[in-house]
C-alpha cells in the first residue's frame, strides 16, 4: 500500500515553501527598494504599482515583507544551527559518559530554561546595544537546553541497541560510537526538533524586534512593522495585519511541518498508516 503523507506535513510544507520562496526571491528582486520612502504616496492603497499599498513613510509594503522574511529566516536558521549544534553535542556527551557528567549537563540545561530569550536579549542589549546579532545569540541560548534534552533522551535509547553493544565489544571507544552510531540514529529526532524550534525562533525574533531589540532600521522586520503599526490601527489597520499574517504563516508552517515529520518518522504511526 502506498504511504500517504500526513495532511499537517503537506500544509506545513506549502506554507514553508511560500515563506522561504519570498525570502530567497528578496535576495535578487523586490518590487521596490524596501527602504525607499515616498512621502507623497504614504498610506497608499493597493495598486498595480504598490501591490499591498504603502506605509506611513511611503515605503512599499510588499518589498518590506519580503525583505523581513529574509531577515527572519536568517536569524532563525543561525539560532537553530548554533543552539542545535551545541545542545546536541552536550546531549551526546551526557549520554555517552553518564554519571555525574550527565547530571551536571542536565542541571545546566535546567538553568538555561530559566533564562528566556527576551530577558537574555535585554541583558545583551544593555551591554552591547540592540542588534540582529544579539537577537541570534539570545535565541540560540534558549535552544541549547532543548536540543540537549532531546539528544540525550534519544541517545540513551540507542545505547541499549545490540549493534551498539557489538561496537563496544569490538573495542570502539564511546566517542567513536557516539559519532558513528548514535548521532546518525538520532538524526531524525534532531531534525524534527529543529523544525519545531525554527518556528519558535521566528516568533522570538519577531517579539524581540517588536521591542526594539532585534533588527534595527532600516533593516525590515515583521516584529518592528507590527510595532510601528500599532499606533495606526484606526488609520491603516492593514499595516499591522500583513506582517501579522506573515508571522502566523511562518510559525504555523514550520510547526505543522515539524509535527508532520514526527508523524512520518514515528514507527508506531507509520505502522498504523
Protein Blocks (a to p, Z undefined) as FASTA:
>chain_A
ZZdddfklmmmmmmmmmmmmmmmmmmmocfbdfklccfklgoiacdfklmnopafkopaf
klmmmmmmmmmmmmmmmmmmmmmmmmmmmmmmmmmngmmllmmmmmmmmmmmmmcfklmm
mmmmmmnopafklmmmmmmmmmmmmmmmmmmmmmmmmmmpmklmmmmmnopafklmmmmm
mmmmmmmmmmmmmmmmmmmmmmmmmmmmmnopaccdfbdcfklmmmmmmmmmmmmmmlmm
mmmmmmmmmmmmmmmmmmmmmmmmmmklmmmZZ
